[in-house]
Amino acid sequence: MCGIIGYVGDKDSAPIVMAGLRRLEYRGYDSAGIAVISKGRLQRRRSVGKVELLSKMLEEEPLKGNVGIGHTRWATHGKPSQDNAHPHTDCGGKIVVVHNGIIENYIEIRERLQAEGHKFSSETDTEVIAHLVEHHLKRLGSGGKALSDVTEPLFFEAVRQTVREMEGAYAVGILWEGCPGTIIGARKQSPLVVGAGQGENFLASDVSAFLERTRKVLFLDDGDIVLLNASGIKLFNVDGKKREISYTNVQWDQTMAEKGGYKHFMLKEIHEQPTAVEDTLRGALLPLDDKTMKAEFGFDSEFVKKIEKIQIVACGTAYHAGMVGEYVIEHFSGIPVHVDLASEFRYREAPVRKNTLLIAISQSGETADTLAAVRENKKNGGVHTLAICNVVGSSLTREAQSTFHTRCGPEIGVASTKAFVGQLTALFVLALHLGVARGRLSADEGLKYAHELLKLPQFMRDALKLDGDIKAMAERLAQRGHYLFLGRNANYPIALEGALKLKEISYLHAEGFAGGEMKHGPIAIIDEGMPVLGIAVKSQILDKMLSNLQEAKARGAHVVAIVSQSKHKLKGDIDAELAIPVTDEYFSPALTVIPLQLFAYYVAAARGCDIDKPRNLAKSVTVE
Ligand code: F6R
């Protein structure tokens, strides 16, 4: 995820901003930049790659001044490049902006400003903010006043008008040459914090960026706009009303601050999942029309009508997302879907049909087997490859004809969690677009499902409230040697994913099965007290799943059922239940996976495992 640091005070800002950027490196990024008001002029340096490269650039061309902002960028709109790196400026280079989040209506704003004569120099959504502030400054400062006459209240008003026009999520830091001692920050749905120091103040995306200089922190709320100068901090809401400031004295050490107070990145990322889904849905879902589908997936309904088969390739957790995709796409669109492990597909000599859409799913976009499968398909004359990927500019996105970007932010824990729900979200959105384009869903039905999808983040937040119950349960069950996970239909892959998560981080033996398959062999391994975690949420075949759990219980298993928050017939026959909100059966995997991720996490924690860096595993598998 991108990182922001801003400094205003009596010291030279560049070294402090650069130290902040180094502290933010843990978040993952692909480029970095800094802007300082140096001798009354705004100047910036930007570079692709590591903060160290930016540092070398500054050694050659230093920046001096008491006010500065910096940014580490994780690309969401536009490839990682110097032009796309933050800070971004207006036409005259007098305003600079750093931004985390996604401006949903940036295309609309950019087109409007271009028509007014604004010149854009990047592919980012962020750049519109600088131009919009410029636009409002001109408008508010018109009537013969030169821009340099406009002072802090006008800067504030221009920013306030700007953020009122922005839809989506943002945390921004803005500097303007015309008001050289002030940084303005604003937030909506993306975190932004202020650090109050002695004769110096800070703005940052998280406290780790300035923790070594102050622990007195103001956590901004949605809609807040904050003005920082060397001597003080002023807080307003988006209506321009002054707000009381209440500081928190943060006790975290640096490592805890990086993990947002969570013990491990994996736990932090599990809790970030509602936001990951919200961000991935942003702009991608509605309206379910050709324009949105083309922009997000790179094809239109004419192409969709020709598709005879969809072939999905992926590895590990991404493969499980693909398996859910098979159920969901077939259900909503009626298009036959085949899913393969990329490592198998590349050698399988699968016959390529003319009108096959290949979907390659990968968090990193660098997985060797997935890349090879895509190349193999191309060689054999496959028609179109769509990548579903979390890393803009990765090898996979360069190989594929089009890419849907999951907007989950960098995933640091080796065990994939938030990227998985991002992949599921991408597949849900795709399935609805395909369903409407193929005429299997009417426009109204599509809309109804889309609205259900939009409720998922809140449902996920509710499911995360099970954290404490699951921790207690996991601690009780952590010393068993073998674990079974059962699911059916779209939740069968979630049983596999639950087992994979447990294996990866706790090194325990776990297996996932489709409930109906138990009697064909696996049921033989059940013995007294063996934990069996079954997914028994609202579904057309819930009764069948409940019978499968009863069969396990009858053989002495310790049965934990993940159920919908509604009545079911199993009461009394199970040892524990975890109730999650009710959603459409085909979207439920994004919810049912949460208790299983938490279970794996707390079992591994109880066993003292190195959760973020499990033995023998790497985050990105770039070799075969
Ligand atoms: C499991 C996990 C791996 C990855 C797999 C594919 O938690 O992280 O199974 O899902 O190695 O990686 P990507 O998605 O980067 O292609």
Boltz pocket constraint, residues with backbone or C-beta under 6 A from the ligand:
constraints:
  - pocket:
      binder: B
      contacts: [[A, 315], [A, 316], [A, 317], [A, 318], [A, 319], [A, 361], [A, 362], [A, 363], [A, 364], [A, 365], [A, 366], [A, 367], [A, 370], [A, 414], [A, 415], [A, 416], [A, 417], [A, 504], [A, 618], [A, 619], [A, 620], [A, 621]]
      max_distance: 6.0
